[in-house]
Amino acid sequence: MGVSKKEISPCPIDVTLSVIDGRWKGTILWRLLDRPMRTNELRKSIPEITERMLLRHLRDMTGAGILERHQEQGLPLRVRYSLTPYGRTLVPVLDVLCSMGQRTFETRSLYLILAEKLFTLPAANEMLPLSALFAGKYREVGHL
């Protein structure tokens, strides 16, 4: 039976994932690994995110103690976000997730290339017997 979002799971992995779970939280953390960034810098570096979603994720991660919000004096209002020391404990986890994501992306890309090469159909005017496809007649195995 699934655990509701209001309940705390006894599994440490679930607890960790609940803190960084969210469509854009990983991307935001990845951007903040190198240096603190202003809200507008973050938004420009992630063009697909809406301002509302960015602010929501920043607020969630600040509340969880992962990010610090630094508000500079003066006008216009300038706010920077950075990882807290506690948030920095996520760096090894994020490194592993990043490596796994790169391998997954490469593997999926390779599968797409293989599928394209293995199932390239002949010219439109040539009939393709189904047995020929499975026999490998149209495969370019030497070019993989």
TAWODA-V383838 format. One record per helix or strand of 2 or more residues. SS is the DSSP state (hx for helix, st for strand). FROM is the first residue (numbers start at 1). TO is the last residue. Records with the same first field share a line. If there is no record, write none. Layout:
SS = FROM-TO / FROM-TO
//
This chain:
hx = 12-20 / 25-32 / 39-45 / 51-63 / 85-88 / 91-118 / 130-135 / 141-143
st = 37-38 / 67-72 / 78-83
//
